[in-house]
Amino acid sequence: MTLTTLTEHLNHPQFPSKVQVYIVPLKSGLVPRELTTGREGATHSPVFSPDGRWVAWAEMSEDGYESDRAVLVLYDLKTNKRWYLAQDWDRSVQSIE
């Protein structure tokens, strides 16, 4: 499995690009699965946990509000549940290691 982001460029200069996170099977014929909801703002920096169970990325809550803070999202690949961390921080998550 690998992670990728897909950017949807809208055909209007006022609208920002939407970026979703997908998990992509490396075997041919298997379908990529979107991990983001499609309702959030910009996302970036998706990474796997060392054991491969979790995916983390930075996400803004609202599309089109590029001054928003990015929070840390943890996604459990076994249960398909997500947690939002760092919501009370006064700064954005910049990178995930």
C-alpha positions as CSV (number, residue, x, y, z in Angstrom):
1,M,0.0,0.0,0.0
2,T,1.1,3.6,-0.6
3,L,-0.4,7.0,0.2
4,T,-1.1,9.7,-2.3
5,T,-2.9,13.0,-2.5
6,L,-5.2,14.0,-5.3
7,T,-5.7,17.6,-6.1
8,E,-8.9,18.8,-7.7
9,H,-8.3,22.1,-9.5
10,L,-11.6,24.0,-9.8
11,N,-11.9,26.1,-12.9
12,H,-12.3,29.4,-11.1
13,P,-9.6,31.6,-9.7
14,Q,-11.4,32.3,-6.5
15,F,-11.6,28.7,-5.5
16,P,-8.6,26.9,-4.0
17,S,-7.6,23.4,-5.0
18,K,-9.1,20.6,-3.0
19,V,-6.7,17.9,-1.9
20,Q,-7.9,14.5,-0.7
21,V,-5.8,11.6,0.8
22,Y,-6.1,8.2,-0.8
23,I,-4.6,4.8,0.1
24,V,-3.5,3.0,-3.1
25,P,-3.0,-0.7,-3.3
26,L,0.2,-1.7,-5.1
27,K,-1.5,-4.7,-6.7
28,S,-3.0,-4.1,-10.1
29,G,-6.8,-4.1,-10.3
30,L,-7.5,-3.0,-6.7
31,V,-9.3,0.3,-6.3
32,P,-7.8,3.3,-4.3
33,R,-9.7,4.2,-1.2
34,E,-10.3,7.9,-0.1
35,L,-9.5,8.4,3.5
36,T,-10.6,12.0,3.7
37,T,-14.3,13.0,3.7
38,G,-14.3,15.4,0.8
39,R,-15.9,18.1,3.0
40,E,-12.7,19.3,4.6
41,G,-10.3,22.1,3.5
42,A,-6.8,21.5,2.3
43,T,-4.9,18.4,3.5
44,H,-1.2,17.7,3.3
45,S,1.7,15.5,4.5
46,P,0.1,12.0,4.8
47,V,2.3,9.4,6.5
48,F,1.9,5.8,7.7
49,S,2.6,4.8,11.3
50,P,5.6,2.5,11.6
51,D,3.3,-0.5,12.1
52,G,1.1,0.4,9.1
53,R,-2.2,0.5,11.1
54,W,-2.5,4.3,11.2
55,V,-2.3,7.2,8.7
56,A,-1.8,10.7,9.9
57,W,-2.1,14.0,7.9
58,A,-2.6,17.7,8.5
59,E,-6.1,19.1,7.6
60,M,-7.9,22.4,7.5
61,S,-11.5,22.3,8.5
62,E,-13.0,24.5,5.8
63,D,-12.4,24.6,2.1
64,G,-11.7,28.0,0.7
65,Y,-10.5,29.4,4.1
66,E,-6.7,29.2,3.5
67,S,-5.9,31.1,6.7
68,D,-7.4,28.3,8.7
69,R,-5.3,26.3,11.1
70,A,-4.3,22.8,10.1
71,V,-5.0,20.1,12.8
72,L,-3.6,16.6,13.0
73,V,-5.8,13.8,11.8
74,L,-5.2,10.2,12.8
75,Y,-7.0,7.5,10.8
76,D,-7.2,3.9,12.0
77,L,-7.1,1.6,8.9
78,K,-8.5,-1.3,10.9
79,T,-11.7,0.5,12.2
80,N,-12.0,3.3,9.6
81,K,-12.3,5.8,12.4
82,R,-10.6,9.2,12.6
83,W,-9.4,11.4,15.4
84,Y,-8.7,15.1,15.3
85,L,-5.8,16.2,17.5
86,A,-4.2,19.6,18.2
87,Q,-7.5,21.4,17.8
88,D,-6.7,23.7,20.7
89,W,-3.3,24.7,19.4
90,D,-2.9,28.3,18.3
91,R,-0.7,27.2,15.4
92,S,-1.0,24.9,12.5
93,V,0.6,21.4,12.3
94,Q,3.5,22.0,9.9
95,S,4.9,18.5,9.5
96,I,4.4,14.9,10.7
97,E,7.3,12.6,11.3
